[in-house]
């Protein structure tokens, strides 16, 4: 799959990245190199290879699953600048 300057221009516009016109040919060349590398990786035979979650074969350390009395909510909420009904009050970030 070849990426031309028009495609780079379109992707830059869609991602709202302002790139000067003289930079677009170099970006197209770099992206084509990346795509060639991806196509080369696609040729690798991975049949029978188990997926990895880590390169180190080590399990996660587990803590004991024991029942506790839980945290003291009043002490935790004492650090909050504002709380209502046992909950933290935070400023609204979505309008």
Order of alpha helices (4+ residues) and beta strands (2+ residues): alpha-alpha-alpha-beta-beta
